[in-house]
Amino acid sequence: MAQVLEFKLPDLGEGLTEAEIVRWLVQVGDVVAVDQPVVEVETAKASVEVPCPYGGVVTARYGEEGAELPVGAPLLTVAVGEPDGKSTAGSGNVLVGYGTSEAPGRRRRVRPVALTGGGASGNGDTGARAAVNGTKAASPGVNGTAAAPVSSLPATALPSDGPVPVISPLVRRLAREGGLDLRRLAGSGPDGLILRADVERALRAGAGQGSGRTAEAPVAAMPVQAVASASASASVPGEVRVPLKGIRGAVADKLSRSRREIPDATCWVDADATELMRARAAMNAAGGTKISLVALLARICAAALARFPELNSSVDTEAREIVQHPYVHLGFAAQTERGLVVPVVRDAHTRDAESLTGEFARLTEAARAGTLTPGELTGGTFTLNNYGVFGVDGSTPIVNHPEAAMLGVGRIVPKPWVHEGELAVRQVVQLSLTFDHRVCDGGTAGGFLRYVADCVEQPAVLLRTL
C-alpha cells in the first residue's frame, strides 16, 4: 500500500507570500528521495531549489513553469510506501534557511520589503532593490497536473508536451514581460535551447509587425490580459510600456511608502579622503587579506552609530515609540542580473575591517548567484548607499523603510582642495545623510555626518573609538 502525500509551497519567510516556478526538476512518474530538490522557484529576493520532504514516486505536479503560486498552494504529490502500516515520514527540512510553517488560513497582501538606493563610490558596490510579484494561484489541470492561470496563458497557446527548453530565468522573464509564448519559439542553442538572443529577435520581429501597439510581441503571441491592457491603454506608435511589477513594482511600493510615512531630511558635506585611501593602501601593502574601501566605510558607520544611536533606530507608529537597536545590521548594495539588492551584514559593529571585507565578498557572490536567503536580505538597521560607482558626486538617498537613516557616498575623485593652508589636488568625496526627522533633529544628524567625515579625513580619529 502507498499513501499519497501533498507537498505545498513552503513558507519562504520574511514576508514573502508567493513565488514563481522557474524550472521543474522532476517529472510525473519520477522517483524522488527525501530532501531531493524538485523545483526551482524565484521570489523577489532569491532563486532557490526547493527540496521535497517526502521520498517516493511523483504522481502529480501543480503549476507550469512561469506560473506564480501563493505560499501554501500545492506543488506536487508523492506516493510513499507504508511499512508496517505506518506512513513514511519526511525530513521536515523543507528549505534550509527558510521557514517551514503551514500556510496561514487567512492571507492578505503583504507589501514586500524592498531596499532602495543607488550605487557605490569607486570601490564598485551599487545600490539596491528587492521585489515581490503579485499572487496568481494555479488551478488543477488534467490528471492531477495543475495549469497556470488563464490570464497568464497566451491566447493561442497549445498544450505543452514537455518542459520548455529554457534554462535562464532571465530569458523567461524577458519573454513573459514581452508577451511571447516560448512554446512557439525555436531555440538556436544546443538541443534547441532557447537563448536570450532568440527571445529578443522574436520581440523585435513582433514590434515590427505591430501598428499602433506597444513594442512587444504580435497580438497572437500576447497573453489575453496583455491584449486587453494594450487596447485599453490607447498606446501610440513607438510607445513602450514596462509593467510595474516584480523588482520594479516592489521598489515603487517601497519608495512610495517611505515618502508617505517618513518625514526625511538630507545634509551633506565634502570630505578629503586622501588619508583614508593612503591608510587602505598601507594596510594592503602589509600583506594578508586585501581590505576593501567599503569595509572601511562600514567600520566608520558602525563607530558613528555607536556615538549617535538615534540614527540606528526605527519608529513604531502604533506604539508611538522610537526603537533604538542594540546592534548594527548594515545593509550594502550589490548589482546582480536580477536587479539591485541589499544584503545585510549581521552585527557589523562587532567586526573588524578584515571580517567585514570577507562578509561583503561572501554576500556579494551569493547575491550574484541568486542564492541569498530572505534572512540575508532583510532586517537591516542602517544602509550604506555607495552610488559613486555610477560616476556621480552626490545624491539624496531615500530612507530604506523602516530604518531611520542612510549614508550616501559619491565617487572619490581628484579635486582642488585647500590642505594645510595651501591649494593642492586631493581625493575628495561627497557624503550625504538622509534621516528620519522624527528620530532626531538636525544637530544629531549633522554630528553623525561630521564624525564620519572626520574619520574619512583623519582615519586616526577612528582608532580612538576602537
Buried (B, 14 or more C-beta within 10 A) or exposed (E): EBBBBEBBBBBBBBBBBBBBBBBBBBEBEBEBEBBBBBBBBBBBBBBBBBBBBBBBBBBBBBBBBBBBBBBBBBBBBBBBEEEEEEBBEBBEEBBEBBBBEEBEEEEEEEEBBBBBBBBBBBBBBBBBBBBBBEBBBBEEBEEBBBBBBEEBBBBEBEEEEEEBBBBBBEBBBBBBBBBBBBBBBEBEBEEEBBBBEBBBEBBEEBBEEBEEBBBBBBBBBBBBBBBEBBEEEEBEEEEEBEEEBBBBBBBBBBBEBBEEBBEBBBBBBBBBBBBBBEBBEEBEEEEEBEBBBBBBBBBBBBBBBEEBBBBBBBBEEEEEEBBBBEBBBBBBBBBBEBBBBBBBBBEBBEBEBBBBBBBBBEBBEBBBEBBBBBBBBBBBBBBBBBBBBBEBBBBBBBBBBBBBBBBBBBBBBEBEBEEEEEEBEBBBBBBBBBBBEBBBEEEBBBBBBBBBBBBBBBBEBBEEBE
